[in-house]
Amino acid sequence: MSVKKDARLRRARKARARIREKEMNRLCVFRSPRHMYAQIFAPGGARVLVSASTVEKEQRGGATGNVEAAGNVGKLIAERALAAGIDTVAFDRSGYAYHGRVKALAEAAREGGLKF
């Protein structure tokens, strides 16, 4: 792997260790140059409770790799989480900087009713 990816994964491991101690549901974000993905994992990390991404058919209407698309994924994950009875999560940014698409997804999820 590249040095940049190794550094990101190291940051992610440290954050996930802290989240694991809290024993909360975890909102995990993954970004690729083309798409955004969000999943809510059970406290143990073994089960995906809710997921949303720009790959889904209804999300592919326009550009999928920009801030606007990330905001749409944030709203969608919040809506699905509340429908599943999840209102509080720990935000796992997967080692990415809290900036741009990651920030847009987080703010949209907060506006949608998730607490973290």
C-alpha positions as CSV (number, residue, x, y, z in Angstrom):
1,M,0.0,0.0,0.0
2,S,1.0,3.6,-0.4
3,V,2.4,5.6,2.5
4,K,-0.6,7.9,2.3
5,K,-3.1,5.0,2.6
6,D,-1.1,3.4,5.4
7,A,-1.3,6.7,7.4
8,R,-5.0,7.0,6.9
9,L,-5.6,3.4,8.0
10,R,-3.5,4.0,11.1
11,R,-5.6,7.1,12.0
12,A,-8.7,5.0,11.4
13,R,-7.5,2.2,13.7
14,K,-6.9,4.6,16.5
15,A,-10.3,6.2,16.2
16,R,-12.1,2.9,16.0
17,A,-10.4,1.7,19.1
18,R,-11.7,4.7,21.0
19,I,-15.2,4.1,19.6
20,R,-15.1,0.4,20.5
21,E,-14.6,1.4,24.2
22,K,-17.8,3.5,24.1
23,E,-19.8,0.5,22.8
24,M,-22.0,2.6,20.5
25,N,-23.3,2.2,17.0
26,R,-20.7,3.5,14.6
27,L,-21.4,5.7,11.5
28,C,-18.5,4.8,9.1
29,V,-17.7,6.8,6.0
30,F,-15.8,5.7,2.9
31,R,-15.0,8.0,0.0
32,S,-13.7,7.1,-3.4
33,P,-13.0,9.6,-6.1
34,R,-16.3,8.7,-7.7
35,H,-18.7,7.8,-4.8
36,M,-19.5,8.2,-1.1
37,Y,-20.6,5.3,1.2
38,A,-22.0,5.4,4.7
39,Q,-22.8,2.5,7.0
40,I,-23.9,2.2,10.6
41,F,-22.4,-0.8,12.3
42,A,-23.6,-2.5,15.5
43,P,-21.5,-1.8,18.6
44,G,-19.4,-5.0,18.1
45,G,-18.7,-4.1,14.5
46,A,-19.9,-7.4,13.2
47,R,-23.2,-6.3,11.7
48,V,-24.3,-3.6,9.3
49,L,-27.5,-2.1,10.5
50,V,-28.1,0.6,7.9
51,S,-26.3,1.7,4.7
52,A,-26.5,4.4,2.0
53,S,-24.3,5.4,-0.9
54,T,-24.2,7.2,-4.2
55,V,-24.1,3.9,-6.0
56,E,-27.8,3.3,-5.3
57,K,-30.1,3.8,-8.3
58,E,-32.0,6.8,-6.9
59,Q,-28.8,8.6,-6.0
60,R,-27.1,8.4,-9.4
61,G,-29.1,11.2,-11.0
62,G,-26.2,13.6,-11.4
63,A,-22.6,13.9,-10.1
64,T,-21.8,11.3,-7.4
65,G,-18.4,12.4,-6.2
66,N,-19.1,16.0,-5.0
67,V,-20.2,17.7,-1.8
68,E,-23.8,17.9,-2.8
69,A,-24.0,14.1,-3.4
70,A,-22.3,13.5,0.0
71,G,-25.0,15.7,1.6
72,N,-27.7,13.6,0.0
73,V,-26.1,10.4,1.4
74,G,-26.0,12.0,4.8
75,K,-29.7,12.8,4.7
76,L,-30.5,9.3,3.4
77,I,-28.5,7.5,6.1
78,A,-30.1,9.6,8.9
79,E,-33.6,8.9,7.5
80,R,-32.9,5.1,7.4
81,A,-31.3,5.1,10.8
82,L,-34.2,6.8,12.4
83,A,-36.6,4.4,10.7
84,A,-34.5,1.5,12.2
85,G,-34.7,3.1,15.7
86,I,-31.1,4.4,15.8
87,D,-30.7,8.0,16.9
88,T,-27.3,8.2,18.5
89,V,-24.1,7.1,16.8
90,A,-20.3,7.7,17.0
91,F,-18.9,9.3,13.8
92,D,-16.0,7.3,12.3
93,R,-14.4,9.3,9.5
94,S,-12.1,6.4,8.6
95,G,-9.0,8.5,8.9
96,Y,-10.1,11.1,6.4
97,A,-9.9,14.8,7.2
98,Y,-13.1,16.4,8.5
99,H,-13.4,18.6,5.4
100,G,-15.3,18.7,2.2
101,R,-17.4,15.6,1.4
102,V,-16.9,14.0,4.8
103,K,-18.0,17.2,6.6
104,A,-21.0,17.6,4.3
105,L,-22.1,14.0,5.0
106,A,-21.8,14.5,8.7
107,E,-23.6,17.8,8.8
108,A,-26.5,16.5,6.6
109,A,-26.8,13.4,9.0
110,R,-27.0,15.8,12.0
111,E,-29.6,17.9,10.2
112,G,-31.5,14.7,9.5
113,G,-31.8,13.9,13.2
114,L,-28.8,11.8,14.1
115,K,-26.9,12.7,17.2
116,F,-23.1,12.4,17.4
